[in-house]
Amino acid sequence: MLLQAAFCALLFLSSCGRGTGRTVDSAVALPDTVPDLTEIARHWADSVTASMDLERKAAQLFLPAVYSSDDIWTVRQVAEYGRMGVGGIILLKGDCRGAAVLADTLQNLSAVPPFVAVDAEWGLAMRLVDAPSFPANRNIAADADDRVMFDYGRELAAECRRLGINIVLGPVLDVDGGNGFMGKRSFGGDPRRVAELGIAYARGLEGGNVISVAKHFPGHGAVATDSHKGKGVLSRSLHEMDSLDLYPFRRWVEQRLTGVMVGHLAVPSVDSRMLPAAVSPAVINGLLRKELGFEGLVLTDALSMKGAEGSGSDLALAAGADIIVAPADTEKGIREIVDAVRSGAIAESRLDASVRRILFHKYLLSEGGSGDVDRDNLPDDIMSPQADSISRRLTQ
């Protein structure tokens, strides 16, 4: 209740005097300079972080995976996640109604507004059987431009918000190395085209108030190993990576887009220890944060994958990750982080930095529109003529 009260109070304060046409009571004394939205968001994030105990802060880092089903057992599991205070969930295969019910359940039981994410690299139909279908990235027409990609992202954002989804784990910025693994998931082998299409799509998503997440840093396109089955190795030199794999991510950072997912691949030219990138300080803190200058949210690829075997959530946090995606055991992951902080292996300030970053972006989402599910009109599907039109434009 304390967090909810703090959230509501700061939302009320932030609605005043931002040049949005809203009126301000003349009796209210305002400072000479009204703070902008980012300052208000940072203040809220700082305040809420300071009010949390260690367990609640650790829980904010986690996005456990659940199937998009409204069966009683899945709903109960999501309700338990809400009571645990997890940062959100990631939706796996299912249908639109199931996704909406789970999003609604989590929203109503979370003290802090939750993230609801989906792995939708080419639209929600990749995960939800009754969602509008879009072509796989490989099948997008060679002359598709940034206008249609922006419209595509904006349409997907509208579909997501109707279901209560506020994060899309996409676009894929991996430059296809021709080894067959990325296949239909990549926009192709030209890093400039990959950057152009991926960024336009992401701008459409974020323009529709849904967080976009580029993946799989530092670039999985030349790695043949499937991360679900094992840890791959990106054996290129840093110079080669710079002009190929890293190019789309550099452009992404320049555009100040929100999220980057780090993959489960070893990069010996960056990290001689050969750690999976998602738990490598050299890759995250060194290459992504310091070299590229990325200040947004860093997500791990699913920690339940074989490519991350033996890598705990505490290692990901220590390396610089903010969000732990789909751990094999969420409660164990939370304990790993709590124990690491209590033992002094990880400074509490390091945890606080990630929690503040997460809460900052949650506040911005709340200001762009609630995204709450209509409990009285839960969608059975979200088909739309706009989606059909955009799908045709993408392949013509």
N, C-alpha and C positions, 0 to 999 in steps of 0.2 A: 504493500500500500504506500509506503514511503516513496518508492520509485515512481509509482503511478502519479502520486501527488506532485512530485518534483517535475515530472514530464508535463503534466497538465498546466502547472503554473508557468513554466518557461515557454510552453506553446502560446499561452495567453499573452505573455510579455512580448513574444516575438512577432505577434500579429499587428503590433502597433508601429506605424511610422516608417515603413520600408519603401515608401514611394509606390505603393501598389494600389493607391486610390482609397485605402481604408482611412477612416477618420480617427482622430485621437481626442479624447476628452481634454478640454483646455485646462482643466484643473490638475491634470497630471503633469508634474514637472519632468521634463525630458532633458537629457544632457545636451550640450551644444552640438555634439555630433552623434547622430543615432547610429548604433553599431549595425554593420551589415549582417546578412544571414549567416555567413561563415563564422563570424565572431560569436553570434548567439549560439550557434550549434556547438562551437568549441566550449563555451561556458557551460552549456547543458551537459555535454559529455564529461567535462571535468567534475561537475557537481555530482552527477550520478555515479561516476567511477569512485569518487571519494566516499559515497554512501554505501558501497558494496563491501561485503566481506570477501575473504580470499576465495572461497568456494564459488561464490556467485560470479566473481570476476573470471575465474578459470572457465566456468560453464559458458560464458559469453563467446568463447572462442570456437565452440563446436557446432557443426552442422551434421548431425547424424542422418543417415539415409533411411527413407521409408517408402514403401510402395504406395502408389496413389490410389488407395482403396478406402471405402468408408465402412469396411467391416468392423465389428465391435472391437476386435483385438488390436487392429492398427490404430483406431481412434484412441483406445486406452493407452497405447504406447506413446502416442503423440501428446496425450494429456499428461502423462508422466514426465515427458521431456519438458513440457511447459512448467510443471511444478519444480523441476530441477533447475530451471532458469537457463537452459541452453540458448545459445544465440539464435538458433533457427533450425531448420531442417532442409534436406535436399530431397526432392521428390523423384522417385523412380517410376517404372512403368505402371500404367493403370489407366484411369479415365478422368474426364474433366470434373465430374461430380466428386469423385474420390479426392482429387487434388483440392477442390474448393472446401470440402468438409474438413480436411486436415488443416488447411491454412486457417480456416475459421476457428477450429478448436484451439490451435496454438495461439492465435491472436488473443483469444478470450482468456487464456490461462497464463499468459506471460506478463510479468511485471514491467518488462521493457519490450517495446515493439519488436517482433522477431523478423529475421530474414526468412523468406521462403524461396528456395532456389530450385532451379530445374536445369538439367543438362539438355539444352535444346539447340544444338549446333545448326540444325536446319528446320527450326520451328518446333512447336509443341507436339506435333504428330510423331516426332522421334521418340517420345515417351508416352503420350496420351492417345489412345486409339481413336478417339472421336474428335480430335482437334484438326484444324485446317492443315492441309499438307503443302509443303514447299519442297522444291527440288534440293537434293543433296548438293553440297557446295561444289563438287566436281562437275555437276551437270548444269551449273549456271552458264548462260550464254557468254561467248567470248567478248561480245560487245556490250555486256551489261555495264552500266555506269553507276556512279555514286548516288545519283538521284533515285534510281529504283532500289538500290540497297538501303538508302535511308528510309524510303517508304516501307520496305520490308521490315526493317527494325521497328519502325513506329507502329505498324500493324501488329507485330508480335508483342510489343509492349502493351497494347490495348487488350489483347487476348490474355496476357499474363495478369494484368491488374484486375481483370474481371474475376479471375480465379484466386486472387490474393497472393500471386507470385510477384516478387520484387527483385529477384536476381536471376539472370540468365548466364549460365556457364558457357560462354561463347562471346565472340567468334573464335574459331581456330585460326591462329596466325602462323601455324607451322607451314613452312615452305616445303612442298612435296619434293622429296629427293628421289622419287622414282622407284623406291624399294617395295612399294605395294602396301605398307602398313597404314599410312595415313589415308591412302585411297580416296574414297568419296568425301572424306572429312575436310580435305584441304581445298583452298581456292586455287591451287596450282603451284607451278614451279618458279614463277616470276615473283620475287619478293616485293617489287613495287606494286604489282597488281594485288597480291595478297594484302598488302597494307591498305591500298585504296578501298578495296571491297570491304575488308573487315572493319576499318574505321568508320566508313559510311554507315554500315549496318549498326555498329555500336552507338553512333551518334543518334540514330533513329530510336534505339532502345532507351538511351539515357534522356533523349528529348521527351519520351513517353514516361519518364520517371521509373525506369527499371535499370538497375545496375548491370553493366556489362562486364564480363571477365574474359580477358584474352588468354589464350592457352596454346601450347604448353611450354612456358619459358624454361630454358633459353632456346627452345626449338627442337621439336621431335621429328621433323620431316625427313632427316637423313638417318634416323635410327630405326632399324628393322625390328627390334624387339618390342613386343606388345607389353606395355606396363602392367597389364592385368596378370601376366604370366612370369615376368621377371624384370630385372633392372637392365635397361639398355645403356649403351655407351655412345656418346657423341664424340667422335674421334677427330673432329676438325680442329685446326689451329684457331686461336682467337682471331687472327686476321681473317681467315676464311669465314668464321662465324659472323664477323662484323658486317660483311657485305651480303650475307645470305640469311642465316637464321635470325640474327639480331635486328636486321633492318626493320621489319614490321613492328617489332617491339619498341625500337627507338622512336618510330613515328607515333606509336600509341602513347608513349610517355609525353611526347611533345604536345599531343592533343589534350593532355590532362584528363584522360578517361579513368574510370574508377578502379577496376580490378585487374589483377594478373594472377593466373594460376601457374604454379611451378610444378614441373613434371618429375617423374621418377626415372631419371636418367643421370648417369655419371658423366661429368665433363672434365676429363683430365687436364685440359689446357687451362682450366679455371681452378679446379680443386684437385690437387695431387692425392688427396685422401680417397678419392673416388666415391664420395658419399652421394646418395640420391640427391638431386638438386633441391628437392622439397625440404630437405633437412641439412642443407649445406650452407654454412655462414658465408663461404666464399662466393657462392652463386647468388644468394638472396641479399645479404648485407653488403657484400662487395660489389658484384656485377650489377644487380638490379637496382639497389638503393643508391649506392655511392657513384658508380660509373654512369648509369643511365639516369639517375636522379628521380626515380619513381617514388612518389609520396603517398600513393593510394593503398588500397587493401591488397595484401598478398595472401592468396589461398593456396593450400597444398592440393595436389591431386589426391584422390581417395586414398587414405592411409590403410585401407583394407586390401589394397592391391599387393600382389606378390612383389612388385618392383620396389615397395617400401618396407618389405619384410625386415623386422628387427629394428625399425625406426619408430621410436615412441613420440607421443605428442610433445613431450618436453623438449626433445631434440629439434622439432620443427619450430617451436616458440623461440628457443635459444638461437636458431639460425636466422630469425627475422620474420617468420610467418605470422600472420594475424589470425587466420581462420583455419581450423582443422576440419577437412571435409571427409565425411564418411569413415570415421574410425571403426575398427572391428568391434570395439567395446568403449562406448562413450563414457560410462562411469569410471572405467579404468583410466582412460585418457585424462579425465578431470583430476583424478587422484595423482597421476604422474606429474601434472603441472603444480598442483598444490604442494606435493611432497618436495619437488625441486625448488620451489620458492622458500618453503620452510627450512630446508637444509642449507640454503644459501647458494645452491648450484645455479639458480637463476634469480636475478634481482627482481624484487617486486615492481620496481620502476619499469622493468622491461615488459612485464605483464600489463601494467597500467597503460603503457604506451599503445599496446594493441587494443585494449578495451576502449580507450578513448577514441581511437581511430574508428572502431566498429560503431560506437555510439554516435560519433559525429555523422557518419553516413546514414545511420538510421534516422537521425533527426532531419537530415536533408530530404530523405524519402517522405517523411511525415509531412513536411512542408509542401511537397509537390503534389499531394493528394493522399488521402488516407489509404486507399487500396484495400479497404475492408470489404470482406465478402458480404453480399446481401443475404442474410440468413433466411429471409422469407422467399428468396428467388434464386436458390442455388442452381447454377447452370448444369444441364445435362449434356450440353455441347456448346461450342462457341464458333460454329461455322459462320462465315460471312462472305458476301459478294466481293468485298475489298480484298480478302485473302485470295480468292480465285483470280481476280484481275492481276494482282501482284505476282502470283505464281506464273501466270502466262507471260508477263513481261520479263520475268527472270530467265525464261528459256527461249524466247523468240529471237 
